[in-house]
Amino acid sequence: MDVYLDNNAYKFVTVRYNDLKEGKNEYYFGKEAYEKNLNEKNISSIATFKFSLYKNDLLILNSEKFRLIGVNNDKLNRIELNTVEFDYKEYCDKHSIANKRIVKTISRNTNDFNKLSTDTLGNQYIVSNEKWKNTFQK
């Protein structure tokens, strides 16, 4: 998923594997198809690209750390998350908690949404200058 800041609100567009096309040495997605996805999600042309998130990436959402599982519901802007320190599903099984998912909605109430990266020493830091790209090496 690609995250944008648009008019002080976080919005995201889902990039699926079946959206990618195969080139000679890379995978890519067409600009027209991506623009269509942006329009469907009401992301304006002046929105600022913040970062891309992939499965198991670390993130901060409203001051809490999570690990991304994936997009739960694209139309409702819901993402499914896991805790960082332990597996939430296992925790729920152990403590007899019925709802075994952490689902958050990205909306106007989302104040803090950042991607975390970890260096080779294990230090975590907020990713601040990620560039948008539409090609990925094979």
N, C-alpha and C positions, 0 to 999 in steps of 0.2 A: 504494500500500500504506500502511496505517496501522500505526504501530509503537507498542507498549505495553510498559511495564515491569510485569511481574506476578510478585510474589514473588521479586524480584531476578533475574529472567530476562527477556530481551527476547523478545517474540513479535510476530508481525505478522498482519494480516488483509488479504487481497487484495481490492481494490475494482476491479471490472471495469466497463468502459464499458457492457456490456449489463446491469449491475445498476442503472444509472441510469434514472430515469423523467423524462419531459419535462413540466415545468410551463409556465405562461404565459411567465414571464421567466427561468426557471432550470431547471437539471437538479437532481434530488435522488434520494436512495435512501431507501426506507422503513425505518423503525426496526426493524420485525419481521425483515426480511430481513438487516439488519446484525447484529442480535442473534443470529440463527441462525448467521451466519458466525463471530461471536465464540465461540459455544458449540462449534461444530465445531473451532475451533482451541484449545479449552480455555483461553480467556482469561477470567479471573474478573471478576466485577462490581466488584471493588475494584482492578483493574489501573489504572495511570496512563497516560493517553494522552500520548505523547511528541511525535510529529510524523507528518506524511504525507509520503511520497516519491513523486515522479513521474519519468517517464523523463528522463534526463540531469541529475537533481538530484545535487549533490555530497554525499558523506557520509564519515564516519570510521567505520571498522570495525576494532576491535582495533588502534588507533593507525595505521592506514593510510588514506590518502585514495583514494577511488574516485568514479566516476560511475556512477549506476544505469542499467542497460539495462532490467531488468525482473525479474519473478518468474519463476524458471526452473522450480521445482516447488513448488507451494503445499503439498502434503501433507507433503513432506520439509523444508519451511522453507528452500528454497534460492533464492538470488537470483543473477542474473547481473550482473556488473560490468565496467567498463572502467577503465583508468587515466586519470588527469587530464591528465598532461603529453603523452601521445601515444596513438595508437590501438593497442591491444594486438593486434588482429587483423593490422594492417599490420606491426607489429613481428615477429609470429610468421611471417608470410610472408617477410619479409626475412631472418630468421635460421633458417629451416627448422624451426620448432617445430610439432609436429603438433597439439597441443591449443591451439586458438585462442580459448578461453573462460576467463574468470575466474568461477568459480562458488563461492560461499561459503554455508555453512549457518549459519543463526541458531539457536543452541542455548544451553544452560546455560554453555558455554565462551565465549560472546560477552561480553567484559568491558566493551567500549567501543563504543557505537553511537550516533552523533550525526549530525544533519543540519547541513550547512554552507550558509551564505548569503553572497552577495557584494554589497557595497554599490557605489555608483556610482564610487567611487575604486579599486575592485578589491580592497579589503580583505576577507578572509574571516573569518567569525565563526560560532560555534556557535549554532544556533537553540535557545532555551531555553524560551520561553513560547508555543509555538504552541497555538492553541485548535482543538479538533475541530469540524468543520463538516460538515453533510450536504447543503448546497445550494451550487450553483455557477452563476454568472451565465452567460447565453447569450452 
